[in-house]
């Protein structure tokens, strides 16, 4: 097959399907986050159930309230309390010191305010690490979040904003994302939504607040079908129609407090309920309230407080999507939800006093339902679908959480969803295919290289030996016939051997078959034992009769001296084991006619046949052989020759030397120094040139036919 190791698409699809449960677990829609409330009741206009946050590095634990309208996190600055303020820092939920945080990045000083409600404060803004819940609670922690730290008493407790709107500072064009939007972008919550109720102290021995991000807690309210769309005012989006307000006392007597419908904003940032002046005056009459001009609050004396408790009057708000008509939903608040305590440093308040949390609104832009209302109401806001709902809270001794996610209307910008799960599965398949393809390419290349190498080896096996030699793959042995002789002497043309002569082809003996091993193929010439050959003369006959004349070296400055004789002390090279004949003392001995020189056996000193070398005879040592050679000086017939001047010793053969048709293995030559082996780049002759120190130097060699 062309792709034997390639995984098919069907197999990859099955593999992706097998991986999908794991991917789905990792890429599943996240569950809502339930923010655990602190076990504290904070505030100077409450008390209110607060929540713990962690700010800065190292962590600084702070307690804040929930702001349904704000998008940033506001905390009390460390300089807000005087040095002798007693429990000021703890009463304000703790103070944040940005100077001790290593991750604080400051933007500058800006104004924070609650729209249209005359609540504002100067704050220093920056980015820092921010987490929800105490350490170890499992709450989320995000880096680079907006924090505003203030020292004003207008906001006694810090706020955690739930609006996903981004913040833009004047010193940068880049919007700073909110905490909610960052949670959604990191796929830590299912959607931009939340469910919240403020909690209260008067039911079931204190009911703490409940905050769920990305969904709601269905155990905390009675559901209804009223869904309220967002208002067009981006600063007051959670507007609900208050179609009527009525009261009902312990005796069953009811009173209409407001008959005209209004649109009021739901905002947990503020504690009170802001209604038109006419509605406030109706409350004054029904509850016997007195408006305090200094504090702009309805302060309640001890006597009034006792009477109101006995009456136990409840207030019901009839809500709708508009100020009149349509589907409605009633939210009822008992008197206890209005029985609150105000403390200094609230403006116009000198001591701790009970008050009725009702504020006179100057205009319709101030109509607001604050935390007082959310003690008995559960607010669900879906920022993505731009609607919200308000439901009556449920209270019981055992209220386990039942978190319900609100799914997003669009896939998250980061993180995983069902669509991204498919993308991850496709990515896994693509990665597997890429790995399989890489493996396939590797083996294909490897197989191609192996075939190419096998083809080259087969081609070499089919190449003729002569072509192999020509290409340089090997060197063939010289044959044993006369046709394989080589003559290196320039211009020499050896005559054909005479029939019946020792050098004729009929006299050659092929010893290749007789001697196996590395000595096979060596040709020997029959006849007498090797003898020391004399240099031929110009007129000498024999095999080298037509050879180029040889010139002996002499001193040109003394021509009368003639050629110099080889000194008697000069050593002569001898093959080991050869039996040298007696050497003539004549300075120029001619070759013996009765022993013509063989073209194969031409040693100047002597040679030993391979048959002798392979015999079991003991081989005499070289030293004994050298001692058996008589010196030319010892011959009685040697005339004394004049001593020439020595121009210098020549250690190597001249360029005109002749190469023997046999190799120099086992031969003493000027090149190998008599080692018996070795090869020179210069050819040498079976007739050695004369030595510069004498006229009788003769070096030759006979051995097996060797390669070049």
Secondary structure, DSSP 8 states (H G I E B T S, - for coil): -TTTT---HHHHHHHHHHHHHHHHHHHS----EEE-EEEEEE-SS--EEEEEEEETTTTEEEEEEEESS--SEEEEBGGGS-TT-TTHHHHTT--B-GGG-TT-EEEEEEEEEETTTTEEEEEEEEEEEEEESSTTS---EEEEEEEEEE--SSS-SEEEE-----B--TT-SS-B--HHHHHHHTTSSSSSEEEEE--BSSSTT-B--EEEESEEEGGGEE--S--EE--S-TTS--EEEEEEEEEE-TTS-EEEEE-S-EEEEE-TTSSSEEE-HHHHHHHHHHHT-EEETTTTEEEE-HHHHHHHHHHT-EEEEEEESSSSSS-EEEEEE-GGGGEEEE-TTSTT--S-EEEE-EEE-SSGGG-EE-HHHHTSEEEEEETTTTEEEEEEE---S-----EEE---SS--SSS--HHHHHHHHHHHHHHHHHHHHHHHHHHHHHHHHHHHHHHHHHHHHHS-HHHHHHHTS------SSGGG----STT-------TTSTTSGGGEEE-TTTS-STTTT-EEE-SS---------TT--STTTTS--------GGGGGG-S----TTS-----TT--------STT----TTS---SS---SS----HHHHHSSS----HHHHHHHS--GGG-TT--------------S--TT----SS--TT---TTTTT-S----SS---SS----TT-S-------------
